[in-house]
Amino acid sequence: MINDSNGSKINMNLSPQVRGLLPAPSDAPFVRHAGWLCIAAGTLFLIAQTVMWTFDQSGNLETSQDPVFIAAKIILLAGFIVLRFGLIASYGLQASRAGRLGLAAFALAIVGTMMLAGDLWFESFAVPWLAAGPGAQGLTSPPSVLMGLGAIASYILFAAGWALFGIASVRARVFPLPISIAVVLGGIAGYQALLAPWGIPLGIALVILGIWIAWATGRQPARAAATSGR
């Protein structure tokens, strides 16, 4: 038995997996809402990518100016924003078991997510404006070496970060093995996450992970209440 931040007694006689998920009273609020953050991020990914999949995404200027496509891009951007919070929260649940690999994967995934989100912001807000004006020619011309290197770095960091985060989750054994493997596969496919349907595997993995976390952490109050009532 331990005391939480409100002085209430909490029974810690739970299975290792569920006990590993329980945030300590000092943890950030993000950790306590890890499940719902992952569900929200994954859902936004799935909605946006499903809509984008119906469009020609191969550098089409007309597509970049379509209001529905722009809305889908903005939804995906919102997914990336929530994804960063979900990453922070899910890492917090397994930080004590993830070791150095987990820390490195977390840092890599944070940087990769930030860089790819920056790319997506440009595509969501700047590209439609450029496509409708004199910048259209620049959008259809080959990118500079510097721009190409920046884009490739974003793709690699995002994919490597999430794939390694999944591998670290496999080693930490806090999340179920099939879910951790799904995160690895989602990270690999995420190399092209800004193009549908390549972001869908990660979206599915996040939703499943979030549902499991919400279920597992939700067992604590019920089991604590049942134990205290004995």
VENNORDA-V752454 format. One record per pair of residues at least 4 apart in sequence whose ideal C-beta (glycine too) atoms are under 7 Angstrom apart, sorted by the first residue. I is the first residue (numbers start at 1). J is the second residue. If there is no record, write none. Layout:
I&J + I&J
This chain:
1&9 + 1&10 + 1&11 + 2&10 + 2&12 + 3&7 + 3&8 + 3&9 + 4&8 + 4&10 + 4&25 + 5&25 + 9&228 + 10&224 + 11&223 + 11&224 + 11&227 + 12&19 + 14&18 + 14&19 + 14&223 + 15&19 + 16&20 + 17&174 + 17&216 + 18&216 + 18&219 + 20&94 + 20&97 + 20&174 + 21&93 + 21&174 + 21&213 + 21&216 + 21&217 + 22&217 + 22&220 + 23&27 + 23&31 + 23&32 + 23&92 + 23&93 + 27&31 + 27&32 + 27&92 + 28&92 + 29&33 + 30&34 + 30&37 + 30&85 + 30&88 + 30&89 + 30&92 + 31&89 + 31&92 + 31&93 + 33&37 + 33&89 + 34&38 + 34&86 + 34&89 + 34&90 + 34&93 + 34&213 + 35&39 + 35&210 + 35&213 + 35&214 + 35&217 + 36&40 + 36&210 + 36&214 + 37&41 + 37&82 + 37&85 + 37&86 + 37&89 + 38&42 + 38&86 + 38&90 + 38&206 + 38&209 + 38&210 + 38&213 + 39&43 + 39&207 + 39&210 + 39&211 + 40&44 + 40&82 + 41&45 + 41&79 + 41&82 + 41&83 + 41&86 + 41&206 + 42&46 + 42&203 + 42&204 + 42&206 + 42&207 + 42&210 + 43&47 + 43&207 + 44&48 + 44&75 + 44&76 + 44&78 + 44&79 + 44&82 + 45&49 + 45&76 + 45&79 + 45&199 + 45&202 + 45&203 + 45&206 + 46&50 + 46&200 + 46&203 + 47&51 + 47&75 + 48&52 + 48&72 + 48&75 + 48&76 + 48&79 + 49&53 + 49&76 + 49&196 + 49&197 + 49&199 + 49&200 + 49&203 + 51&68 + 51&72 + 52&57 + 52&69 + 52&72 + 52&196 + 53&196 + 53&197 + 55&63 + 55&66 + 55&69 + 56&60 + 56&63 + 57&63 + 57&195 + 57&196 + 59&140 + 60&64 + 61&65 + 61&131 + 61&136 + 61&139 + 61&140 + 62&66 + 63&69 + 64&69 + 64&127 + 64&128 + 64&131 + 65&128 + 65&131 + 65&132 + 66&70 + 67&71 + 68&72 + 69&73 + 70&74 + 70&124 + 70&128 + 71&75 + 72&76 + 73&77 + 73&120 + 73&123 + 73&124 + 74&78 + 74&124 + 75&79 + 76&80 + 76&120 + 77&81 + 77&117 + 77&120 + 77&121 + 77&124 + 78&82 + 79&83 + 80&113 + 80&116 + 80&117 + 80&120 + 81&117 + 82&86 + 83&87 + 83&113 + 84&88 + 84&110 + 84&113 + 85&89 + 86&90 + 86&206 + 87&91 + 87&109 + 87&110 + 87&113 + 88&92 + 90&209 + 91&95 + 91&102 + 91&106 + 93&174 + 93&213 + 94&98 + 94&102 + 94&169 + 94&172 + 94&174 + 95&102 + 97&172 + 97&173 + 97&174 + 98&102 + 98&103 + 98&168 + 98&172 + 100&104 + 101&105 + 101&168 + 101&171 + 102&106 + 102&168 + 102&172 + 103&107 + 104&108 + 104&164 + 105&109 + 105&161 + 105&164 + 105&165 + 105&168 + 106&110 + 106&165 + 107&111 + 108&112 + 108&157 + 108&160 + 108&161 + 108&164 + 109&113 + 109&161 + 109&162 + 109&165 + 110&114 + 111&115 + 111&157 + 111&161 + 112&116 + 112&154 + 112&157 + 112&158 + 112&160 + 112&161 + 113&117 + 113&158 + 114&118 + 115&119 + 115&153 + 115&154 + 115&157 + 116&120 + 116&154 + 116&158 + 116&193 + 116&194 + 117&121 + 118&122 + 119&123 + 119&151 + 119&154 + 119&194 + 120&124 + 120&194 + 121&125 + 122&126 + 122&127 + 123&127 + 123&194 + 126&130 + 127&131 + 127&139 + 128&132 + 129&133 + 130&135 + 130&136 + 130&138 + 130&139 + 131&136 + 131&139 + 135&139 + 136&140 + 137&141 + 143&147 + 143&148 + 144&148 + 145&149 + 146&150 + 147&151 + 148&152 + 149&153 + 150&154 + 151&155 + 152&156 + 153&157 + 154&158 + 155&159 + 155&191 + 156&160 + 157&161 + 158&162 + 158&190 + 158&193 + 159&163 + 159&187 + 159&188 + 159&190 + 159&191 + 160&164 + 161&165 + 162&166 + 162&183 + 162&186 + 162&187 + 162&190 + 162&202 + 163&167 + 163&184 + 163&187 + 163&188 + 164&168 + 165&169 + 165&183 + 165&187 + 166&170 + 166&180 + 166&181 + 166&183 + 166&184 + 166&187 + 167&171 + 167&184 + 168&172 + 169&174 + 169&175 + 169&180 + 169&183 + 170&177 + 170&180 + 170&181 + 175&179 + 175&180 + 175&209 + 175&212 + 176&212 + 177&181 + 178&182 + 179&183 + 179&205 + 179&208 + 179&209 + 179&212 + 180&184 + 181&185 + 182&186 + 182&204 + 182&205 + 182&208 + 183&187 + 183&205 + 183&209 + 184&188 + 185&189 + 185&201 + 186&190 + 186&201 + 186&202 + 186&205 + 187&202 + 189&198 + 189&201 + 189&202 + 190&198 + 190&199 + 190&202 + 192&198 + 193&198 + 193&199 + 193&202 + 199&203 + 200&204 + 201&205 + 202&206 + 203&207 + 204&208 + 205&209 + 206&210 + 207&211 + 208&212 + 209&213 + 210&214 + 211&215 + 212&216 + 213&217 + 214&218 + 219&223 + 220&224 + 221&225 + 222&226 + 223&227 + 224&228 + 225&229
